[in-house]
Amino acid sequence: MSKLCKICGQPEREHHEFQPVEIPEGCVCDPGTWDISDTIPDVCSEHKGDGIQYCLTCDHDKKCHKPAEKTLGEILFK
């Protein structure tokens, strides 16, 4: 996936100083989904909605709301 510039919305080019869109951890949305002038919000802890529409809390796709992977310590000492 190519990075999009938050100034012009186009893939990285040399016509100006490249400033990538900052994508929060866990987000798997298509970067073209967001308005390039927006700051993409962090993914909340639980998808609120019917699973078809974007989350009512953070506006991310359901795929972004994967549960955090457990650490080895959490698995062994549960």
N, C-alpha and C positions, 0 to 999 in steps of 0.2 A: 504494500500500500504506500503510495507516495504521500509525502507531507504536503499540506496545503498552507499557503501563506495567509496570515490573518489580516494583512493589509489589502491584498487584491483577490484572495480566494483561489488563485491559480497555483499549480505545482511550483516547486522551488525554481526560481529563475534568477538570472544575474542582473536584472534591470533595476534592482534596488536592494537594500539590505534585507535579507530574508528574516522574517519573524514568524516562526511556526505557530499554528494554533495549538494551544496547550490542552491536551486531552487528559482528563483526570484518570487516576488509576481505576482499573476495572471496566472502563468504558470501551465497548466494542461497536458502538454506533458508527455508521459511515460518516466521516468528517464532513461530507457534503450536506448532511442532514441539518447541521447547525448553521445559523446566520454567522458569517465570519466576523461580524462586529461583536457577537456575543462572547461572554466568558462562559465556557461550558461548565455547568454546575457539577459538583461531586455527585457520585452515585449514592443514593440513600441505602439504608440497610435492608429494606424490603420493598418489593414492587407493589404499589397500590393501584389497583385497577383490574380490568378483566383479562389482562395478559395479551390482548390484541393491540390495545392502544398504548401510548407512552405512559409512563408512571405519572400519577397525579401529583406526587410529591416533588420529584426531581426532573421529570420530563425525559428520562432515559428509557430505552427499550428494555423489555423484560430480560433479554440475554445479558445485559450489563449487571443484573442483580444476582450473580452467582454467589452462593455462600462462600465465605472465606475458607481457604484450605486449612485443615487442622495441622498444627505443628506436630513433630514427632513426640514431643513431651505431652501434648494433649491426648494423643492416641495411646501412649504407654501408661499414662497416669490418670486415666479417666475415672 
